[in-house]
Amino acid sequence: MFNYYGCEDNSPKGEKYIKSAKEQKKFHYNLETFGYKVIRKDLKHMACGIVKCDMDIELTIDLRKHEDDIDCIILFTGDSDYLSVVEYYWKSGKYIRIFSFKDLLAWELKTFTINHPRCNYKLINEIKGKIERF
C-alpha cells in the first residue's frame, strides 16, 4: 500500500498559482494511475499572506489504522514534528526510511536515523538526477 498526502489549491490567487494548482492536481491524478492512494487536503490561504497545508495528523492516524500491516515506513519529509512517529514505529520493530532535502532535514531526525538500526535517511539532493522525470 502506498499513500501520498498532498495539498491542492482549490482557490488559487492569481495566474501563477492557477497554473501551479493545475499541475499539482495533474500530479495527484498521475500518482493514482500508478496505484497510489492520494489523500488530499485543501491549501489554506491565511489573511497574512501565508499559505499552509499540514498533513501530519492525517498521516499519523493512517499509520495507526494500518500499523499491523506495515513493515517499512517511507517518509518524504525533514520535519522534526515526525520524530515522535518515527520513534514510536521504530520501537514497534518497523523499518524507517526518510527522504529529505539537505536544507530541510531536521537534525533530530538525522541523528535518530544515524543512531538506530532499521532506520536511515537519504538526501534527495544526492539522488535527484536519478529520480527526476524529464
Backbone as ProteinMPNN parsed JSONL, in Angstrom:
{"seq_chain_A": "MFNYYGCEDNSPKGEKYIKSAKEQKKFHYNLETFGYKVIRKDLKHMACGIVKCDMDIELTIDLRKHEDDIDCIILFTGDSDYLSVVEYYWKSGKYIRIFSFKDLLAWELKTFTINHPRCNYKLINEIKGKIERF", "coords_chain_A": {"N_chain_A": [[0.855, -1.173, 0.0], [0.621, 2.132, -0.904], [0.566, 5.383, 0.103], [-0.031, 8.775, -0.655], [0.232, 11.964, 0.568], [-1.146, 14.921, -0.095], [-1.446, 18.418, -0.866], [-3.906, 20.568, -2.244], [-4.561, 23.427, -4.14], [-7.447, 24.883, -4.181], [-8.546, 27.324, -4.509], [-6.927, 29.252, -6.017], [-4.856, 32.186, -5.942], [-4.372, 34.335, -8.269], [-2.718, 34.262, -11.528], [-0.257, 32.844, -11.712], [-0.504, 31.041, -9.594], [-2.737, 29.628, -10.33], [-1.854, 28.095, -12.499], [0.05, 26.503, -11.19], [-1.633, 25.149, -9.399], [-3.166, 23.596, -11.157], [-1.159, 21.935, -12.191], [-0.419, 20.559, -9.876], [-2.765, 19.111, -9.311], [-2.823, 17.489, -11.572], [-0.497, 16.017, -11.141], [-1.265, 14.574, -8.828], [-3.354, 13.067, -9.926], [-1.887, 11.514, -11.751], [-0.313, 10.01, -9.97], [-2.318, 8.439, -8.852], [-2.99, 6.876, -11.06], [-0.792, 5.269, -11.126], [-1.245, 3.645, -9.021], [-1.17, 4.646, -6.432], [-2.718, 5.683, -3.374], [-4.166, 8.681, -3.048], [-4.306, 11.116, -0.704], [-5.973, 13.972, -0.167], [-5.836, 17.448, 0.716], [-7.186, 20.657, 1.273], [-5.379, 23.565, 0.417], [-4.621, 26.185, 2.589], [-5.267, 29.622, 2.531], [-3.978, 32.088, 4.32], [-4.858, 35.083, 6.114], [-2.674, 36.745, 6.495], [-1.142, 36.322, 4.307], [0.303, 34.017, 4.135], [0.5, 30.664, 2.977], [-0.752, 27.461, 3.796], [-0.632, 24.018, 4.632], [-0.93, 21.403, 6.419], [-0.263, 17.971, 6.847], [0.217, 16.287, 8.893], [-1.366, 15.103, 10.975], [-3.294, 13.575, 9.575], [-1.655, 11.721, 8.241], [-0.43, 10.445, 10.438], [-2.644, 9.306, 11.777], [-3.524, 7.506, 9.797], [-1.288, 5.812, 9.69], [-1.491, 4.636, 12.184], [-3.961, 3.294, 11.944], [-3.294, 1.3, 10.12], [-1.227, -0.051, 11.237], [-0.537, -2.77, 11.893], [-0.204, -3.891, 9.412], [2.005, -2.837, 8.227], [5.413, -2.916, 7.379], [7.56, -1.367, 6.723], [8.173, 2.061, 6.811], [8.115, 4.782, 4.751], [9.067, 7.998, 4.575], [8.772, 11.129, 3.11], [10.059, 13.729, 4.12], [11.394, 16.3, 6.207], [10.736, 17.272, 8.514], [10.808, 17.887, 11.921], [8.608, 17.401, 13.471], [7.757, 14.855, 12.978], [9.339, 13.181, 14.46], [8.434, 11.915, 16.849], [6.626, 10.067, 15.803], [8.34, 8.511, 14.218], [10.04, 7.463, 16.225], [8.171, 5.98, 17.73], [7.251, 3.998, 15.875], [9.646, 2.791, 15.245], [10.298, 1.619, 17.697], [8.323, -0.26, 17.643], [9.32, -2.095, 15.956], [9.434, -1.549, 13.257], [10.791, -0.741, 10.012], [12.339, 2.258, 9.054], [12.472, 4.738, 6.648], [13.732, 7.747, 5.585], [13.403, 10.401, 3.399], [14.732, 13.413, 2.358], [15.373, 16.871, 1.578], [18.6, 18.324, 1.84], [18.794, 20.848, 3.181], [16.41, 20.867, 4.534], [16.187, 18.779, 6.297], [15.656, 17.953, 9.541], [17.806, 18.116, 12.354], [17.238, 16.421, 14.468], [15.82, 14.252, 13.359], [17.745, 13.284, 11.597], [19.851, 12.577, 13.372], [18.556, 10.6, 14.905], [18.086, 8.583, 12.97], [20.682, 7.912, 12.278], [21.646, 6.788, 14.626], [20.131, 4.52, 15.156], [19.388, 1.167, 14.423], [17.687, -0.237, 11.579], [16.78, 2.131, 10.65], [17.178, 4.791, 8.353], [18.359, 7.611, 6.424], [18.076, 9.471, 3.406], [19.44, 11.866, 1.313], [17.661, 13.854, -0.853], [18.818, 15.613, -2.586], [21.145, 14.334, -3.382], [20.298, 12.21, -4.955], [18.68, 13.214, -6.863], [19.031, 13.507, -9.679], [18.724, 10.897, -10.506], [16.1, 10.237, -10.023], [14.476, 12.113, -11.097], [11.953, 13.151, -13.333], [11.962, 13.685, -16.704]], "CA_chain_A": [[0.0, 0.0, 0.0], [1.357, 3.385, -0.978], [-0.257, 6.578, 0.25], [0.603, 10.064, -0.881], [-0.54, 13.007, 1.236], [-0.848, 16.133, -0.846], [-2.328, 19.583, -0.772], [-4.384, 21.142, -3.502], [-5.028, 24.808, -4.063], [-8.747, 24.928, -4.859], [-8.93, 28.727, -4.715], [-5.645, 29.941, -6.254], [-4.883, 33.65, -6.019], [-3.517, 34.845, -9.333], [-2.408, 33.396, -12.67], [0.861, 31.962, -11.372], [-0.982, 29.999, -8.698], [-3.697, 28.809, -11.083], [-1.048, 27.119, -13.244], [0.622, 25.595, -10.203], [-2.725, 24.33, -8.877], [-3.489, 22.612, -12.201], [-0.055, 20.971, -12.244], [-0.494, 19.723, -8.68], [-3.879, 18.172, -9.497], [-2.384, 16.522, -12.583], [0.455, 15.146, -10.452], [-2.04, 13.677, -7.978], [-4.048, 12.141, -10.827], [-0.889, 10.574, -12.272], [0.019, 9.083, -8.892], [-3.422, 7.477, -8.748], [-2.9, 5.921, -12.165], [0.303, 4.349, -10.772], [-1.696, 2.8, -7.925], [-1.105, 5.307, -5.129], [-3.915, 6.286, -2.794], [-3.838, 10.088, -2.811], [-5.115, 11.769, 0.321], [-5.884, 15.398, -0.494], [-6.31, 18.444, 1.676], [-7.167, 21.999, 0.687], [-4.38, 24.535, 0.828], [-5.244, 27.326, 3.259], [-4.706, 30.955, 2.309], [-4.152, 32.834, 5.564], [-5.028, 36.522, 5.918], [-1.364, 37.403, 6.497], [-0.464, 36.025, 3.052], [0.938, 32.699, 4.204], [-0.292, 29.502, 2.584], [-0.415, 26.391, 4.715], [-1.365, 22.765, 4.488], [-0.263, 20.361, 7.188], [-0.863, 16.642, 6.728], [0.79, 15.493, 9.976], [-2.367, 14.317, 11.702], [-3.872, 12.592, 8.645], [-0.659, 10.673, 8.03], [-0.246, 9.728, 11.692], [-3.845, 8.492, 12.012], [-3.5, 6.393, 8.846], [-0.269, 4.86, 10.139], [-2.054, 3.911, 13.339], [-5.009, 2.4, 11.44], [-2.706, 0.193, 9.351], [0.016, -0.389, 11.938], [-0.215, -4.196, 11.826], [0.049, -4.276, 8.021], [3.154, -2.085, 7.733], [6.751, -3.359, 7.787], [8.51, -0.285, 6.461], [7.551, 3.369, 6.615], [8.953, 5.675, 3.951], [8.578, 9.364, 4.717], [9.441, 12.199, 2.385], [9.925, 14.888, 4.993], [12.526, 16.611, 7.064], [10.064, 17.953, 9.61], [11.043, 17.262, 13.224], [7.321, 17.005, 14.047], [7.589, 13.421, 12.776], [10.256, 12.413, 15.296], [7.663, 11.043, 17.753], [6.085, 8.982, 14.977], [9.478, 7.667, 13.861], [10.443, 6.75, 17.438], [7.136, 5.011, 18.087], [7.237, 2.86, 14.957], [10.921, 2.097, 15.384], [10.156, 0.767, 18.886], [7.4, -1.339, 17.262], [10.035, -3.024, 15.091], [9.31, -1.156, 11.849], [11.902, -0.094, 9.31], [12.001, 3.652, 8.757], [13.286, 5.381, 5.613], [13.383, 9.163, 5.461], [13.978, 11.12, 2.275], [14.569, 14.849, 2.573], [16.403, 17.751, 1.035], [19.632, 18.6, 2.844], [18.478, 22.044, 3.963], [15.131, 20.707, 5.23], [16.237, 17.651, 7.217], [15.874, 18.353, 10.937], [18.923, 17.384, 12.959], [16.696, 15.372, 15.337], [15.539, 13.081, 12.528], [19.031, 12.791, 11.093], [20.548, 11.932, 14.485], [17.843, 9.37, 15.258], [18.316, 7.545, 11.96], [22.094, 7.502, 12.351], [21.9, 6.048, 15.86], [19.215, 3.406, 15.375], [19.281, 0.206, 13.322], [16.409, -0.271, 10.854], [16.456, 3.496, 10.229], [18.18, 5.535, 7.598], [17.863, 8.753, 5.668], [18.753, 9.722, 2.133], [19.226, 13.237, 0.855], [17.124, 13.903, -2.21], [19.79, 16.355, -3.391], [22.14, 13.4, -3.89], [19.72, 11.253, -5.901], [17.72, 13.95, -7.68], [19.227, 13.182, -11.092], [18.306, 9.509, -10.77], [14.665, 10.057, -9.836], [13.748, 13.179, -11.772], [11.271, 12.813, -14.594], [12.22, 14.752, -17.685]], "C_chain_A": [[0.901, 1.236, 0.0], [0.373, 4.537, -0.894], [0.599, 7.796, -0.053], [-0.321, 11.112, -0.28], [-0.172, 14.332, 0.59], [-1.902, 17.203, -0.697], [-2.711, 20.055, -2.16], [-4.922, 22.543, -3.244], [-6.312, 24.916, -4.872], [-9.306, 26.335, -4.984], [-7.649, 29.55, -4.918], [-5.83, 31.444, -6.442], [-3.89, 34.117, -7.077], [-3.127, 33.79, -10.348], [-1.299, 32.381, -12.363], [0.389, 30.777, -10.531], [-2.008, 29.091, -9.37], [-2.955, 27.72, -11.844], [-0.477, 26.066, -12.301], [-0.438, 24.634, -9.659], [-3.115, 23.244, -9.884], [-2.418, 21.539, -12.285], [-0.092, 20.022, -11.051], [-1.605, 18.693, -8.81], [-3.523, 17.095, -10.518], [-1.408, 15.521, -11.966], [-0.28, 14.131, -9.583], [-2.778, 12.633, -8.811], [-3.078, 11.079, -11.352], [-0.477, 9.564, -11.2], [-1.066, 8.019, -8.738], [-3.37, 6.449, -9.866], [-1.769, 4.917, -11.944], [-0.055, 3.473, -9.577], [-1.602, 3.405, -6.536], [-2.5, 5.721, -4.679], [-3.515, 7.712, -2.438], [-4.833, 10.668, -1.819], [-4.898, 13.264, 0.149], [-6.413, 16.264, 0.651], [-6.212, 19.803, 1.003], [-6.054, 22.844, 1.28], [-5.113, 25.718, 1.447], [-4.503, 28.603, 2.887], [-5.012, 31.782, 3.551], [-4.214, 34.334, 5.249], [-3.695, 37.256, 5.828], [-0.563, 37.124, 5.227], [0.235, 34.674, 3.019], [-0.036, 31.641, 3.692], [0.193, 28.319, 3.404], [-1.253, 25.16, 4.432], [-0.586, 21.666, 5.199], [-1.021, 19.045, 7.064], [-0.419, 15.723, 7.87], [-0.235, 14.56, 10.627], [-2.969, 13.236, 10.811], [-2.919, 11.408, 8.451], [-0.508, 9.817, 9.287], [-1.442, 8.823, 12.003], [-3.865, 7.297, 11.068], [-2.441, 5.362, 9.219], [-0.814, 4.003, 11.277], [-3.106, 2.899, 12.889], [-4.425, 1.141, 10.803], [-1.431, -0.35, 9.991], [0.42, -1.856, 11.793], [0.139, -4.666, 10.419], [1.325, -3.664, 7.452], [4.449, -2.667, 8.282], [7.755, -2.224, 7.709], [7.742, 1.003, 6.19], [8.553, 4.246, 5.87], [8.331, 7.055, 4.003], [9.418, 10.298, 3.86], [9.189, 13.475, 3.177], [11.245, 15.133, 5.702], [12.037, 17.228, 8.359], [10.259, 17.209, 10.926], [9.743, 16.886, 13.928], [7.101, 15.498, 13.936], [8.499, 12.573, 13.656], [9.506, 11.462, 16.23], [7.101, 9.844, 17.009], [7.199, 7.992, 14.638], [9.922, 6.838, 15.07], [9.448, 5.648, 17.798], [7.197, 3.773, 17.189], [8.562, 2.118, 14.944], [10.854, 1.14, 16.578], [9.223, -0.417, 18.615], [8.047, -2.327, 16.299], [9.971, -2.704, 13.607], [10.634, -0.615, 11.312], [11.445, 1.306, 8.926], [12.988, 4.175, 7.731], [12.801, 6.819, 5.476], [14.137, 9.741, 4.27], [13.701, 12.595, 2.494], [15.641, 15.609, 1.804], [17.342, 18.135, 2.172], [19.251, 19.768, 3.761], [17.19, 21.916, 4.777], [15.126, 19.568, 6.245], [16.591, 18.12, 8.626], [16.97, 17.49, 11.545], [18.428, 16.266, 13.858], [16.401, 14.091, 14.548], [16.836, 12.445, 12.035], [19.759, 12.007, 12.185], [19.879, 10.615, 14.863], [18.144, 8.26, 14.262], [19.761, 7.049, 11.976], [22.321, 6.554, 13.526], [21.012, 4.83, 16.086], [19.191, 2.468, 14.169], [17.848, 0.181, 12.791], [15.957, 1.12, 10.425], [17.565, 4.019, 9.323], [17.522, 6.717, 6.914], [18.675, 8.852, 4.384], [18.419, 11.146, 1.726], [18.783, 13.227, -0.597], [18.095, 14.641, -3.13], [20.775, 15.405, -4.074], [21.6, 12.45, -4.95], [18.772, 11.909, -6.904], [17.818, 13.577, -9.154], [18.755, 11.803, -11.459], [16.789, 9.341, -10.719], [13.826, 11.105, -10.562], [13.127, 12.682, -13.062], [11.461, 13.974, -15.548], [11.116, 14.859, -18.689]], "O_chain_A": [[1.821, 1.354, 0.809], [-0.538, 4.654, -1.713], [1.791, 7.836, 0.253], [-1.514, 11.145, -0.582], [0.957, 14.808, 0.709], [-3.075, 16.933, -0.441], [-1.939, 19.951, -3.114], [-5.631, 22.797, -2.271], [-6.275, 25.027, -6.097], [-10.407, 26.527, -5.5], [-7.324, 30.424, -4.114], [-6.816, 31.905, -7.018], [-2.702, 34.273, -6.797], [-3.192, 32.591, -10.08], [-1.403, 31.207, -12.718], [0.833, 29.647, -10.735], [-2.131, 27.918, -9.015], [-3.369, 26.561, -11.84], [-0.523, 24.872, -12.594], [-0.171, 23.446, -9.481], [-3.365, 22.101, -9.5], [-2.733, 20.359, -12.433], [0.17, 18.828, -11.192], [-1.415, 17.528, -8.46], [-3.879, 15.929, -10.348], [-1.484, 14.322, -12.236], [0.053, 12.947, -9.604], [-2.823, 11.458, -8.447], [-3.407, 9.894, -11.393], [-0.311, 8.381, -11.5], [-0.769, 6.844, -8.52], [-3.672, 5.276, -9.645], [-1.79, 3.828, -12.518], [0.752, 2.642, -9.16], [-1.926, 2.737, -5.554], [-3.354, 6.066, -5.496], [-2.623, 7.923, -1.616], [-6.038, 10.704, -2.065], [-3.783, 13.763, 0.3], [-7.29, 15.873, 1.422], [-5.271, 20.07, 0.255], [-5.82, 22.835, 2.489], [-6.105, 26.198, 0.899], [-3.273, 28.657, 2.923], [-6.164, 32.135, 3.803], [-3.681, 34.786, 4.235], [-3.599, 38.281, 5.154], [0.554, 37.618, 5.073], [0.706, 34.245, 1.966], [-1.24, 31.715, 3.94], [1.385, 28.182, 3.677], [-2.419, 25.248, 4.048], [0.323, 21.071, 4.62], [-2.247, 19.004, 7.162], [-0.653, 14.516, 7.82], [0.02, 13.368, 10.8], [-3.135, 12.097, 11.248], [-3.331, 10.248, 8.493], [-0.464, 8.59, 9.198], [-1.259, 7.689, 12.446], [-4.188, 6.187, 11.489], [-2.673, 4.161, 9.078], [-0.611, 2.789, 11.31], [-3.142, 1.775, 13.39], [-4.987, 0.053, 10.929], [-0.648, -1.036, 9.335], [1.597, -2.154, 11.59], [0.724, -5.737, 10.258], [1.687, -3.946, 6.309], [4.582, -2.887, 9.486], [8.678, -2.131, 8.519], [6.777, 1.015, 5.426], [9.69, 4.424, 6.307], [7.21, 7.263, 3.538], [10.648, 10.246, 3.898], [8.226, 14.2, 2.927], [12.1, 14.25, 5.774], [12.832, 17.655, 9.197], [9.914, 16.032, 11.033], [9.772, 16.123, 14.893], [6.34, 14.926, 14.716], [8.428, 11.346, 13.595], [9.913, 10.31, 16.384], [7.101, 8.729, 17.531], [7.018, 6.78, 14.757], [10.155, 5.636, 14.942], [9.838, 4.528, 18.127], [7.196, 2.643, 17.677], [8.591, 0.922, 14.655], [11.295, -0.006, 16.488], [9.319, -1.451, 19.275], [7.407, -3.287, 15.87], [10.409, -3.506, 12.783], [11.472, -0.107, 12.056], [10.3, 1.508, 8.521], [14.201, 4.07, 7.917], [11.613, 7.072, 5.279], [15.353, 9.588, 4.152], [12.57, 12.985, 2.781], [16.675, 15.054, 1.432], [16.923, 18.256, 3.323], [19.379, 19.669, 4.981], [16.907, 22.766, 5.621], [14.153, 19.41, 6.982], [17.689, 18.622, 8.867], [17.051, 16.289, 11.285], [19.115, 15.255, 14.009], [16.694, 12.988, 15.008], [16.995, 11.225, 12.058], [20.229, 10.895, 11.944], [20.562, 9.622, 15.114], [18.425, 7.128, 14.655], [20.015, 5.875, 11.711], [23.112, 5.616, 13.421], [21.135, 4.169, 17.117], [19.0, 2.908, 13.036], [16.911, 0.547, 13.501], [14.858, 1.27, 9.89], [18.741, 3.715, 9.518], [16.298, 6.812, 6.835], [19.808, 8.377, 4.3], [17.267, 11.573, 1.788], [19.453, 12.661, -1.46], [18.185, 14.33, -4.318], [21.189, 15.643, -5.208], [22.367, 11.936, -5.763], [18.135, 11.221, -7.702], [16.799, 13.353, -9.807], [18.417, 11.555, -12.617], [16.25, 8.405, -11.308], [12.603, 10.988, -10.63], [13.721, 11.885, -13.788], [11.149, 15.118, -15.218], [11.174, 15.704, -19.583]]}, "name": "protein", "num_of_chains": 1, "seq": "MFNYYGCEDNSPKGEKYIKSAKEQKKFHYNLETFGYKVIRKDLKHMACGIVKCDMDIELTIDLRKHEDDIDCIILFTGDSDYLSVVEYYWKSGKYIRIFSFKDLLAWELKTFTINHPRCNYKLINEIKGKIERF"}
